[in-house]
Amino acid sequence: MLNKNNLKNENTEKEKDNILPFKLNESVFKKKYKINNETYKEMCERVSYNNEQFDLLYTGKFIPAGRHLTGRGYEQLRTLFNCYALGFKNLNNEGRDSRLGISDLERRSDTVSSKGGGIGVNFSVLRPKRAKIKEEFEGANITSSGVVPFIERFAKTQETITQGGNRRGALIGLLNCNHPDIFNFINVKQDLTKLQNMNISVFIDKKFIDAVENDEDYDLIFPDFKKVGKEFYNEHWTGNIREWIENGYPVLVYETIKARKLWDNIIENAWKTGEPGIIFEDNVNETNNYKKATYINTTNPCVVGETLVMTNIGWIKIENLKKYKEEYPQLKIITQNKDGKLFNSELEWVGITEKNDDIIKTEFDINQYRLTNKQHKFYDEKYNKIKIEDLLKSTELPKIQTNSGKVANIINIGELNYKQDVYDLTAIPNYNFFSVLNKQEYVNTEIVVVNDNINFNIYDVVNLKNNEQKFAIDLRENDELE
């Protein structure tokens, strides 16, 4: 027989579980993070991996990002990352601002939004309004509709997608301050019916700020795609106008304005509508912990799963790193900066970046080869970045940093006739990590340090008494170990 007193006690305990133990908006919890009829305590139990995590979360000493609260421990597939920065791809060499490039961005954005992730996109890759476009149809003379209509279409599509966790797609759109469509972009939210589910920000550089302070003229520019030709433009235009200019490629000045006019327009709209925001390009890249080797908007390197990555416990396949990290929390990734200094870096993330991608094999003259996709970047002997897709077209191949501590010549490079998943990792500090293929013997090969009874793997990192670090293979007889 049902005991009413027991039922009453159960309900009382359930009500206690629903009492938030610290100051947290209860309606926000119910609307955004609560799954089915779970209590706050049950949510903490679902999200936590152990008692220590539960105690921190339940007492409010640590609250993870919202996607963790809605996704961890829940059977429905959701992303645990709050935010994604997505870019345009040059598919089939049709150009990043082609219809194919734009529709591909929307396709990938649909996937991210449906799993609960927010999206940031810099739309500066798109051609400005009234820019003439030569279509493949004979006699056609079509002009671009400009950046803003595409942003509106993109935002409308994402607005219709309910994210994992029952919220609409969260978006931020950026445009470079020197893009010819910048005024249309800044003023778009004066119509309150537009971009209701997207924040907008202007990507501002130091040159513009200096021009504002000195009341100087300022050019609104875009690559001169007619001058360089369609094929060159499609291959080299990434949306990074600074990189385009630094490479000596031509630009077309669409309009010369007073910098203060643009600045005043930004401020006026921010006062009226709360937008646009401002993101400082130079500050972002100056504080980028990988700034010596890459610009903030470049893509991550991608290698196949069997690639060996150097760690403090030896060479490990990149596809197995996550498992090893779980079993051995002290695992570190060995990285190196441009000055040759070695670091024991924390493995922050490792995973698949592209599934079933075309694979390129690059062979070196030191009995090594690398299997990557076309988006992977090598570093030459001066640590300049070189895309593999550029190497495939080059007649003169430079010396390459092989990531195993060697500079080597490329003896052969070409596309293989099969596809594979490709991986990447993030290590903090995120410098160049060491990786090789067909060097399995490194894992078990040992050397003996002279005059001491200590064994090292051949590429172990060894600390010396003079605060220097070396690979074990580079040790000399007079080196004193720490």
C-alpha positions in Angstrom: 0.0 0.0 0.0 1.3 3.5 -0.9 2.4 5.4 2.2 1.3 9.0 1.9 3.9 10.1 4.4 6.7 8.6 2.4 5.4 10.2 -0.7 5.3 13.6 1.1 8.9 13.1 2.3 10.0 12.2 -1.3 8.4 15.4 -2.6 10.0 17.5 0.1 13.5 16.1 -0.8 12.8 16.8 -4.5 11.9 20.4 -3.6 15.1 20.8 -1.7 17.1 19.6 -4.7 15.4 22.3 -6.7 16.6 25.0 -4.4 19.6 26.6 -6.0 22.4 26.7 -3.4 23.8 30.0 -4.6 22.5 33.1 -6.4 21.6 31.9 -9.9 18.6 33.1 -11.9 16.1 30.2 -11.5 14.2 31.1 -14.7 17.5 31.0 -16.7 18.3 27.5 -15.3 14.8 26.3 -16.2 14.7 27.8 -19.7 18.3 27.1 -20.9 20.0 24.3 -19.0 17.4 22.1 -17.4 16.7 18.8 -19.2 13.2 17.3 -18.8 12.2 17.5 -15.2 15.6 17.3 -13.6 16.5 19.3 -10.5 19.5 21.5 -10.2 21.2 18.9 -8.2 20.5 16.2 -10.8 21.9 18.5 -13.5 25.1 18.8 -11.4 25.3 15.1 -11.1 24.7 14.7 -14.9 27.4 17.2 -15.8 30.0 16.1 -13.2 32.6 13.3 -13.8 33.4 12.9 -10.1 32.5 14.1 -6.6 35.0 17.0 -6.7 33.5 18.4 -9.8 30.0 18.0 -8.4 30.9 19.9 -5.2 32.4 22.8 -7.2 29.4 23.0 -9.5 26.7 22.5 -6.8 28.1 25.2 -4.6 28.6 27.6 -7.5 32.4 27.8 -7.1 32.8 26.8 -10.7 30.2 27.0 -13.5 31.2 25.7 -17.0 30.0 27.2 -20.2 26.3 26.8 -21.1 26.9 24.1 -23.8 28.5 21.9 -21.1 25.5 22.3 -18.8 23.1 21.3 -21.6 25.2 18.7 -23.3 27.4 16.7 -20.9 25.9 13.4 -19.8 22.9 13.8 -22.2 22.2 11.1 -24.8 21.2 13.6 -27.5 24.2 14.7 -29.6 25.1 18.2 -28.7 28.3 20.2 -29.0 30.2 21.1 -25.8 31.8 24.1 -27.4 29.9 27.4 -27.1 31.5 29.2 -30.0 32.9 28.5 -33.5 34.7 30.7 -35.9 33.9 29.6 -39.4 35.5 30.8 -42.7 34.9 30.4 -46.4 36.5 27.6 -48.3 37.9 27.6 -51.8 36.2 24.5 -53.2 37.1 23.3 -56.6 39.1 26.5 -57.0 35.9 28.4 -57.6 36.8 31.0 -54.9 35.8 31.5 -51.3 33.2 34.2 -52.4 31.7 32.0 -55.1 28.2 30.6 -54.8 29.7 27.3 -53.9 31.9 28.8 -51.1 28.9 30.7 -49.7 26.6 27.7 -49.7 29.3 25.5 -48.1 29.6 28.0 -45.3 25.9 27.9 -44.7 25.9 24.1 -44.8 28.6 23.9 -42.1 26.9 26.6 -40.1 23.6 24.6 -40.1 25.4 21.7 -38.6 27.0 23.8 -35.8 23.8 25.6 -35.0 21.7 22.4 -34.9 24.1 21.0 -32.2 24.0 24.1 -30.1 27.1 26.1 -31.1 27.4 29.8 -31.7 29.0 31.0 -34.9 31.3 33.9 -35.7 32.1 34.8 -39.4 34.2 37.6 -41.0 32.4 38.4 -44.2 35.2 40.5 -45.6 36.0 37.9 -48.2 32.8 38.8 -50.1 33.1 41.3 -53.0 31.5 44.8 -52.5 28.3 46.1 -53.9 28.4 46.8 -57.7 31.7 45.0 -58.2 31.6 43.6 -61.7 31.6 39.8 -61.8 32.4 37.9 -65.0 30.2 34.9 -65.1 30.8 31.7 -67.0 27.8 32.6 -69.3 29.0 34.3 -72.5 28.0 37.9 -72.7 26.9 38.1 -69.1 27.9 41.2 -67.1 26.6 40.8 -63.6 27.5 42.9 -60.5 27.7 41.8 -56.9 24.8 42.6 -54.6 27.4 43.3 -51.9 28.1 41.9 -48.4 24.9 42.9 -46.5 22.3 40.9 -48.5 24.4 37.8 -48.1 24.7 38.4 -44.3 21.0 38.9 -44.1 20.4 35.6 -46.0 22.9 33.8 -43.8 21.3 35.2 -40.5 17.8 34.4 -41.7 18.8 30.8 -42.4 20.4 30.3 -39.0 17.5 32.0 -37.3 15.2 29.2 -38.4 17.4 26.5 -36.9 16.6 25.7 -33.3 19.9 24.8 -31.6 20.5 21.8 -29.3 19.3 23.1 -26.0 16.2 24.9 -27.5 17.7 28.2 -28.4 18.1 29.9 -31.8 21.4 30.1 -33.6 23.7 32.6 -31.9 25.7 34.6 -34.4 28.2 37.4 -34.8 29.2 38.9 -38.1 32.3 40.9 -38.7 33.6 43.2 -41.5 37.0 44.8 -42.0 36.9 48.6 -41.5 38.5 49.2 -44.9 35.9 47.1 -46.9 34.0 49.2 -49.4 30.6 48.1 -48.0 31.5 49.1 -44.4 28.9 51.9 -44.2 26.1 49.7 -45.4 27.2 47.1 -42.8 27.3 49.6 -39.9 23.9 51.1 -40.7 22.0 47.8 -41.3 20.6 47.6 -37.8 18.9 51.0 -38.1 16.2 48.8 -39.6 15.2 46.9 -36.4 13.6 44.1 -38.4 17.0 43.0 -39.8 19.7 40.8 -38.3 17.6 40.3 -35.1 19.5 37.2 -34.1 23.0 38.4 -35.1 25.5 40.8 -33.4 27.7 42.8 -35.7 31.2 44.2 -35.1 33.8 46.1 -37.1 37.3 44.6 -37.5 39.5 47.7 -36.9 43.3 48.0 -37.4 45.8 50.5 -36.0 46.1 52.3 -39.4 42.5 53.3 -39.1 42.8 54.5 -35.5 45.9 56.6 -36.4 43.9 58.1 -39.3 41.1 59.0 -37.0 43.3 60.6 -34.4 45.2 62.6 -37.1 42.0 63.5 -39.1 43.4 61.9 -42.2 42.0 60.3 -45.4 41.3 56.6 -45.4 40.9 54.3 -48.4 38.1 51.7 -48.7 39.7 48.9 -50.7 39.3 45.4 -52.1 41.6 43.1 -54.1 41.8 44.1 -57.8 40.5 40.7 -58.9 40.3 41.8 -62.6 44.0 42.7 -62.7 45.3 39.4 -61.1 42.8 37.2 -63.0 40.1 34.8 -61.8 42.3 31.8 -61.1 44.9 33.8 -59.1 42.2 35.6 -57.1 40.3 32.4 -56.3 43.5 30.7 -55.1 45.0 33.6 -53.0 42.1 35.7 -51.7 41.2 34.5 -48.2 39.5 37.7 -46.8 42.7 38.8 -45.1 43.4 42.2 -46.8 46.5 42.8 -44.8 48.1 39.5 -46.0 47.1 40.3 -49.6 48.9 43.7 -49.4 51.9 42.4 -47.6 52.3 39.8 -50.5 52.4 42.7 -53.0 49.1 41.9 -54.7 47.2 44.8 -56.2 44.2 46.5 -54.6 41.5 48.8 -56.0 40.5 51.9 -54.1 36.7 52.1 -54.2 36.4 55.3 -52.2 38.6 57.7 -50.1 36.9 59.1 -47.1 37.7 61.0 -43.9 38.5 58.4 -41.3 36.6 60.4 -38.7 33.4 60.1 -40.9 33.6 56.3 -40.5 34.4 56.5 -36.8 31.5 58.9 -36.2 29.2 56.6 -38.0 30.3 53.7 -35.9 29.8 55.7 -32.7 26.4 57.1 -33.7 25.0 53.6 -34.6 26.4 52.1 -31.4 24.6 54.8 -29.4 21.3 54.4 -31.3 21.1 50.6 -31.6 23.9 49.2 -29.3 25.8 48.0 -32.4 28.3 47.6 -34.0 30.9 46.5 -31.6 34.6 46.8 -32.3 37.3 44.2 -32.5 40.9 45.4 -32.7 42.8 43.3 -35.3 46.3 44.3 -34.0 45.5 43.7 -30.3 43.9 40.3 -31.1 47.0 39.2 -33.0 49.5 40.7 -30.6 48.1 38.7 -27.8 47.8 35.5 -29.9 50.0 33.0 -28.2 50.9 31.6 -31.6 51.6 34.9 -33.2 55.2 34.0 -34.2 54.0 31.4 -36.6 50.5 32.3 -37.6 47.8 35.0 -38.1 44.7 34.6 -36.0 42.5 33.8 -39.1 44.6 31.0 -40.5 43.4 27.4 -40.6 44.7 24.6 -38.3 47.1 22.0 -39.6 45.6 18.6 -40.4 47.4 15.3 -40.4 46.2 11.7 -40.7 45.5 9.6 -37.6 48.6 7.5 -37.8 50.9 10.5 -37.5 53.2 10.2 -34.6 53.3 13.1 -32.2 56.1 13.6 -29.7 55.1 13.6 -26.1 57.0 13.4 -22.8 56.3 9.6 -22.7 57.4 9.0 -26.3 55.8 9.0 -29.8 52.0 8.5 -29.9 49.7 8.3 -32.8 47.6 11.5 -32.9 44.4 9.4 -33.1 45.3 7.8 -29.8 46.3 10.9 -27.9 42.9 11.5 -26.2 42.9 7.9 -24.8 46.5 8.3 -23.6 45.7 11.6 -21.9 42.8 10.0 -20.0 45.0 7.2 -18.8 48.0 9.3 -18.1 47.0 12.9 -17.1 50.7 14.0 -16.8 51.0 13.6 -20.6 52.6 16.6 -22.3 53.1 17.6 -26.0 56.6 18.5 -26.9 56.6 21.8 -28.9 59.2 24.2 -30.1 59.2 27.9 -30.9 61.1 29.8 -33.7 64.1 30.3 -31.4 64.5 26.5 -30.9 63.3 26.5 -27.3 61.4 23.4 -26.3 58.2 23.3 -24.2 56.2 20.7 -22.4 52.8 21.9 -23.6 49.4 21.0 -22.2 47.2 19.0 -24.6 44.0 21.1 -24.6 42.2 19.4 -27.5 42.7 16.7 -30.2 40.2 15.5 -32.7 39.1 15.1 -36.3 39.0 18.4 -38.3 37.9 17.0 -41.7 36.3 13.6 -42.4 37.2 11.7 -45.6 39.5 14.4 -47.0 41.9 14.2 -49.9 45.4 13.1 -48.7 48.7 14.5 -49.9 52.0 12.6 -49.4 55.1 14.7 -48.8 58.4 12.8 -48.8 61.7 14.2 -47.3 65.3 13.2 -47.8 65.7 12.1 -44.2 63.6 8.9 -44.6 60.4 10.6 -43.4 57.1 11.4 -45.0 54.0 13.2 -44.0 50.3 12.5 -44.9 48.1 15.6 -44.7 45.3 17.4 -46.5 45.9 20.4 -48.8 45.1 22.9 -46.0 48.1 21.8 -44.0 50.9 24.3 -43.7 54.6 23.6 -43.5 57.3 26.0 -42.3 60.4 26.6 -44.3 63.9 27.0 -42.7 63.1 30.6 -41.8 59.7 29.6 -40.3 57.6 31.2 -43.1 54.3 29.5 -43.6 53.8 27.5 -46.8 50.5 25.9 -47.8 50.7 22.4 -49.3 48.3 23.4 -52.0 51.0 26.0 -53.0 53.8 23.5 -52.9 51.9 21.2 -55.3 52.1 24.0 -57.9 55.6 25.2 -57.2 58.5 24.4 -59.5 61.1 25.1 -56.7 60.6 23.4 -53.4 62.1 25.0 -50.3 63.7 23.3 -47.3 61.1 22.4 -44.7 61.0 22.2 -40.9 59.9 18.5 -40.5 58.8 18.8 -36.9 61.2 16.2 -35.8 63.9 18.8 -35.2 65.3 18.5 -38.7 65.4 20.8 -41.8 65.0 18.6 -44.9 64.5 18.7 -48.6 61.2 17.6 -50.2 62.0 14.8 -52.7 58.4 14.1 -53.8 54.9 15.5 -53.2 51.6 14.4 -54.6 48.0 13.5 -54.1 47.1 9.9 -53.1 44.2 8.0 -54.7 42.3 7.6 -51.4 40.7 9.7 -48.7 41.1 9.7 -44.9 40.0 11.5 -41.8 42.5 14.2 -40.7 43.3 15.4 -37.2 44.7 18.4 -35.4 45.6 19.2 -31.8 45.7 22.3 -29.6 48.6 22.6 -27.1 49.3 25.4 -24.7 51.6 27.1 -25.4 50.7 26.3 -28.9 53.9 26.3 -30.8 55.1 23.9 -33.5 54.6 20.3 -32.3 56.8 17.4 -33.5 55.2 14.8 -35.7 56.5 12.2 -38.1 55.5 9.1 -40.1 57.4 5.8 -40.9 59.5 6.4 -37.8 58.1 3.8 -35.5 61.6 2.8 -34.4 61.8 6.1 -32.5 59.4 4.8 -29.9 61.5 1.9 -28.7 65.0 3.0 -29.6 67.1 3.9 -26.5 70.4 5.6 -26.0 72.6 5.6 -22.9 74.0 8.9 -21.7 77.8 8.8 -21.5 79.3 8.3 -18.0 75.9 7.8 -16.5 73.6 4.9 -16.2 70.4 6.6 -17.6 68.4 5.5 -20.6 66.5 7.9 -22.8 64.3 7.5 -25.9 66.0 9.0 -28.8 63.8 12.2 -28.9 63.2 12.5 -25.1 63.5 16.1 -23.9 66.3 16.4 -21.3 66.8 19.2 -18.9 70.4 20.4 -18.3 71.9 22.2 -15.3 72.4 25.4 -17.3 68.6 25.7 -17.8 69.0 24.5 -21.4 66.9 21.7 -22.9 68.0 19.2 -25.6 66.7 16.1 -27.3 68.5 13.0 -25.9 70.0 12.3 -29.4 71.8 15.7 -29.2 73.4 15.2 -25.8 77.2 15.5 -25.6 79.7 14.0 -23.2 80.2 17.2 -21.3 76.5 18.0 -20.8 75.5 18.0 -17.2 72.0 16.7 -16.5 69.7 18.5 -14.1 
